[in-house]
Amino acid sequence: MSDVVWLGTPAFPEAAKAAVADTRMRANLRKATGTIRGKRLAVAGELDDWEDLRTAGAAVKRETLRHLDTHLLRLEESVTAAGGTVHWAADAAEANRIVTRLVQATGESEVVKVKSMATQEIGLNEHLAAEGIRAYETDLAELIVQLGDDRPSHILVPAIHKGRSEIREIFQDAMGRWGAPAPEELTDEPAALADAARLHLREKFLSAKVAVSGANFACADTGTVAVVESEGNGRMCLTLPETLITVMGIEKVLPSFTDLEVFLQLLPRSSTGERMNPYTNLWTGVTPGDGPQDFHLVLLDNGRTDTLRDTVGRETLGCIRCSACLNVCPVYERTGGHAYGSPYPGPIGAVLTPQLAGVENAASLPFASTLCGACYDACPVKIDIPTVLVHLRAKAVDAKRGPVPTPEALVMKVAAATLATPRRLSLAQWGAGLVGRLSRGGVLRRLPGPMARWSDTRDTPAPPRESFRAWWRRERNGR
């Protein structure tokens, strides 16, 4: 099974029940997602051609996926010609072995890291630790999660579930075990927390010989790799070490350098609500005397080829990891990211994780949605997440089919038989009307059996006392 699912985590319904009870976490999420959502709407509204940009981004992604093999081979040629080395990893285990071998070849036992969803997906930090190599996260939010022995809960803001006072406690308790300790009089002011992180990381930036990064995009025609970020830690990691290892999902390739024109407008507005990222890092291979002198690009499959075979689900590979869908999702806002049991939470995680890991290993995630469609409206590359969710729900149900029909299947068979003839439908409507006449106040307070799980948390309207067919027949005969 792919490492994209956190082993040992409960299914979404169970995890969500516990998360909803955490009022502090919900308050943190509500404030953070609301702020980001408002900023995104403001900056997207500044562009008269925003919808045209979304359409262009979606078209580029669709075309790229249609000829993914061609673009990847061209990317390999371009990176190699620029002095880099390309490695192909079929799954998480192979990618981890490749990175570990490359680090060991340098003789180093520490690496600094740029925030990377791909390395979270494969569990790289844990694998390196098992081999005696310590990985230091340098993104502020990732640092908070690492020091707190926690897991990310958001694609863009991994520590979104933590408040300022909690972060202060984490810094004071754990920084000393990882390097420079936090100041004794540290407050929970954002500037003070950022200063503490900066001082803690500075010695790592200046001493590290090896860096590991992810990639937002890679251009097939030039071999250029792009990482966008807001703190400058990426710039330090991508320029100071002698060896740079980039782990990138194969879907991140773009056909040409000029395609960045579209995505460098879509991504910052959709992710952080900024017109452009404070740091846009671009590099092509190696340059003598400038930056890392040894560059390795690890191209990661890990279920992506299988996803590409699904003509409905494949569009999820167009995701640019902006997290806009998380910030508008009513389910994510109330449960947080940990409930999804994967590095990819929220609506995109509900469709991407089951495809990368197998629906059987994440069968509850396609149901972790109201199908309200807000995620599709927010997606900068127009991924139709609701349609893919319904598609994966069907797969999850089909996977459970056996010789004995499920209760849901029996209900559908009864419904099909009832609707097969007008007489059966009339009898069913007469029975429903009888229930309606016996109900109190037009509401069924509690449904019997398994249906009680529905009625325990909401009022269920009782059936009308008279069906439309009966009313029509009565009115017509009364003329």
N, C-alpha and C positions, 0 to 999 in steps of 0.2 A: 504493500500500500504506500502511496505517496506520503511524504512528510508534510503535505499541505494541511493535514488535519492534526490537531494537537491530540496526541494519544492520551487516553484516560479522562478526557473531558466529557461531561454528560451531553445528551442530546439537547437540541435547542429548547424544546418546551420546558424541560427540567431546569436548565441553566437560566432561561429567561425568567422563570418564576422566582428564583433566588435574586436575580438582578433587579427586578422590579421592586423588590422589598428594600433595596438600598436607596433610601431617599437622598442621601448626600451625593451619591454618584449621579442620580437622575438630575439633581439640581445643577451639578457641574456640566453635564451634557447639554441640558436645556439652554444654559447661558452661552456655552461655547458654540454650539451648532447654530443657535439663533444669530449670534454675532457674525459668524462666517457667512451664513446665508444672506444676511442683509448686505454685507460688503460685496458679495458676488453679484447680487441683483443690481447693485448700483453701478459697478464697473462694466457689467455686460450691457446695461442699458445705455451706456455712453456710445456704443458702436451701432451705427445704423445698419451695418452689414453682419450683425452677430449671427443671425440665422443662416446667412450665406456661408459664414465661417464654419458653423456647425455642419452644414451640408458638405462643404469641401473636406472637412476633417473626416467625416464618415465615408466619403467617396474614396479618399486616399487609403483609409484603413481597409475597406472592402477590397479594393484593387490589390493591395499588398498581400492580403491573406490569400487571394486567388492565385497568386504567383509567388508564394512564400519561398518555395525551394530555390527559385531563380534569384531572388533578392538576397537570400542568405549566402548562397555561393558567391555572389558578387561582393557581398560584404567581406567575406573571408579573403577574397583576392585583394580587396582594397586595404584591409588592415594589414595583411602580410606585406604588401608592397610598401606600406608606410613604416615598416619595422616592427610591427606587433606580431603576436602569436595567437592563433585562434584554436580553441579546444571545443570539442563537441561533447555534451553530456546528455545521455538519454534519460537519466532520472536523477533524483536527489542524491542517492548514494554515489553515483559516478561523479557528480559535480563536487561533492564534498571531498572525495578522494583526490580529484584534480587540484583543488585549491590547497588542500593539506600538503600535497606533494610539492607544489610550487613554493609554499612558505618554507617547508623544511629544506628545500634546496638552497634557500638564502642563509640558512643557519640561524634564523631569528626565531624567537619564541613569543613575540608579541606582534599584533597588527592593530592599526587604527582603521575604523570603518566609517564609511559614509552611509547614511540611512539607505537601506535596501530591502524592498519587499521580497525580492528573489532569494536573498540569503536567509530571510526569516522563513520563507516557504520551505527551504530545504533543511532548516535547522543547522546552519553552518556554525554558529557560535558554539553550540553544544558539541558538535563533532570536533571542532578545533580544540576545545577544552579537554576532551577525552584523549587527544593526542599531545597534550602538554603545551598547547598554544593558546594564549589569552587574547581575546578580541575586545578592544575598547570601542564602545559606541561613542561617537563624537557629536551627533545631533542632540540638541538639548533634551528633547522629549524622549528620544531613545536612551539617553544617558539616565534620565529619571527612572525609566522602566527597568533598565539594567541594574542600577544601584538598589532599586526596591525589590529585586528578584521577582519581577512582575512580567506580564505579557502586554504587548501593544493592544490597544482597543480601538484604534482609528488608523486609517491609511495615512492621513496627512499629519495628524496630531496624536501620536501614539499614547501620550499621557493625558489625554483629554479628560479622563475620568478622575484625575487627581486635582485637588485644590492647592492653593499656595501654601497653606500651613502644612499640608501633608508632604509637599515637596521639600519644604524646609527640614522637616523631621528626617526625611530620607537622606538628604545631603549630610546632615549632622551625624547620622548613625553610620552611613556606609562609605562616604567619600574616602575616609582614611584607609579603608581596607583595599581600595583600588588605586590609590595614589595620593596626591596632595589633599589633606583634610580640608573640610569647610572651615571658614572663620568662626571663632568661638562665639562672637556676638551676631551671628547671621540672623537677619530678619526675614519675613516672608514677602518683602517688597520685590516685585518682578526684577527691578534693576539689580538688587542685591543678589538674588538667586542667579541671575545671568552672569554677574561678576564672579561668583563662586565657581560656577561651571567653567568659565573662561580660564580662571587661574588653575583649576584642577586639570584641564585638558592641555594647557600650554606646553607642559613638559613632555606630554605624549606626542604632540605635533612635532616638536623639535628633535625628539630622539628616535621616532619610529622610522624603520627602514622599509617597511612593507605596509601597503594600504589595500583595503578591499572595498570595492564600491559596487553599486548597482548602476543602472543606466535608464534614463528616461526615453532616449531615442538613440539610434545608430543609423547613419546614412550609408546606404549600400554603395553609392557611386564614389564617395570620397573616403570611406572608412572612418568618418568622424563620429565620435561618441559624445553624447550630451548628458550632463547632469545639472538640473536646476535646483537651487536651494536658497534659503533666506538668511542663513546665519554666518556664512563664511567658513564653516568647518569643512565643507566640501572642498573649497579652494585650497585649504591647508593640506588636506589628505591627498588631493589630486596632483599637487605640485611638489611637495617637500620630500616624500619617500623616494627611495631608489627603485622600488618595484611596485607596480600597480596591477592589481588583479580585479577585473570587472566581471561580475556575474550578471548575465542578462537573459531574460526570457526571449525566445526566438521571435515572439510576436512584436517586439519593440523595434524591429528594423523598419526603416522608411526607404522608399526607392531612391530618393535624391535629397541633396542638401537643401534645395529650395523648398522642400516640403516643410522644413522647420518654420518657414514664414507663417504657416497656418497654425501649427501646434504651439508655437511660442506666444501666440495671442490667446489661444483657447485655454491652455493649461493654467497659467497664473491667475487668470480671471475666475476660472472654475474652482480652483483649489484654495487659494488664499485671499481671493478678492482683490488682487493687485493687478495693475496694468502690465507689469512685467516683474519677473523675479529679481531680487536684489543681486543674485549671483547666477549667471548663466555660464557654465563651464563647458567648453568645447575643446576636444583634443583629437589629434589624428596621429596614431602610431607613436613614435618617439622622435625627439629632436635632440641631437647631440648637444650636451651642455645645458639643456633647459628642461626641467621637469624629470619625471621618472625615466630611467634609461632602459627599463625592462617592462614592457606592457603585455599583459595577457588578457584576452577576451574569452570568457567561458560562455558558450551559447547553450542555454538550458531548455530542454524539451519538457520532461516531467509531466506528461499528460497533455501537452498542448497539441501534439499531432493527432491524438485520439479526439480531442475536442474539435479539431479542424474537420474531421470526418463527419461531424454532425451538422447537417445543413441548416438547422435552426439554431443550435447552440453556439456555433462558431463565431457569431458576431460579438460574443463576450470577449474574444481575444483582441478586439479593437480598443479595449479599455486603456486609458492613459493614466490611470491611478490618480485622478484628481480629487476623489472623495466627494464630489458634489452630490452624488446620490445618497451618501450617508447623511449629509447635513439637512436633507429634506425628508428623510424617511421617518414616519411616526413610530415605526417599530424599533428602529435603531435608537432613536432618541430616548426611548423608555427602557431598553434592555442593555444598551452599551455593546461594545464589541466583543467582550469575552464570551458572551452567550453563544456566539457563532462557532466557537471551537476551532478557529482558523486564523491565520494572519490576515485573511481577507474577510472583514466583517461587512455588515450592511447589505444593501440590495445586490451590489456586485459580487460580494462574497456568497450570497445565497444562490447565485447562478454559476459562479466560477469554481468555487470549491467542490461542488458535487461533480463537475466535469473533470477537473484535474485529478481528484482523488477517487472518483467512481461514485455514482449515485448511491450505491449500497453502503458506502462509508459515511455518507452525509445526507441520509434520506429525509431528515426533518427540515433541512435548510430551505428547500424550495417552497415550503409552507410558511416560512418566517416572513410573511408579507401580507399586506392588505390588498395588494393589486390596485392601489389607488392611482398609479401611473406617474406620481411626482418624480420618481427617479428617471423616467424616460424624458420628461420635460426638462430636467436639469442636466442630463448627460451631454457633454460638449461634442460627442461624436455619435449621438443619437442611437445608442444601443437600446433596443426594445426589450428592456429587462422584464416587464410583465409578461410578454409573449414567451420568453425563454423560461420564466418561472412556471407557467402553465405546462409548457412542453416537458420540463423536468419533473413536475408533479405526476404527469402521466407515466413517465418512466419509473418513478418511485413506486407508484401503485402497481404497474405491470410486474415489477420485480418481486412483489409480494404475492402474486397470484399463485395459487396451488390447486390441488384437486378439490379442496373444500372452499366454497365461496366465502368471502369475507362478509361481515355485516353490511358494509357499504354496497357490495355487489348484490346482495340479496335485496336491499332497499331499491336499487336501480332496476332489478328484474321485476319487482312488484310494481314500480312506477311504470315500466314499459308495458306490462300486462294491463294495468289500469287504463292507460291512455290508448290502448289498441282499439277499443270499441266505444261508441257513444254511450252504450248502456252501462258499461263498467265505470266510465267517467261520471255518469249521473249518480250511480250508487255511491261512489267515493265522495262526491260533493254533498250528497244527502247526509252521509256519515259525518263529514266535516262540519256541516251546518248544525248537526245534533250536538257536537262538541262545543260549537260556538254558543248555542243556547244554554248549555250547562255551565259555561265559564262565568266567572265573576268579573264584572267591569271590563269585559272584552279582552282580558289578558290571561294567558295560561301561566300560573305562578311557578309550576314545576312540572317538567316533562318526565315521563317514566324512563327507567333504565339508564343506558349510556347517554341518552339525550339530556339527562339532568345536568351534565357538565356545561351544557349551553344555557339552560334556563336558570342555573344557580347564579349566573353573573349578569343576566339581562332579562328584561321582560319579553316574553314571546307573545305577539299578537294572536288572539284566538281567530280561527276561521270565521268568515261572515256567516251569519245565521241563515242566509239565503244566497245561493249561487246566482250568478248572472243568468245562467241558462234557465234556472227555475223562475227567476223574476221575469225574464222575457216571455216564457211560456204563460205565466200567469197574466201578464199584461196583455198579451195577444188574445188569450181566451176571454178576457174581460171586455173586449171591445164589442 
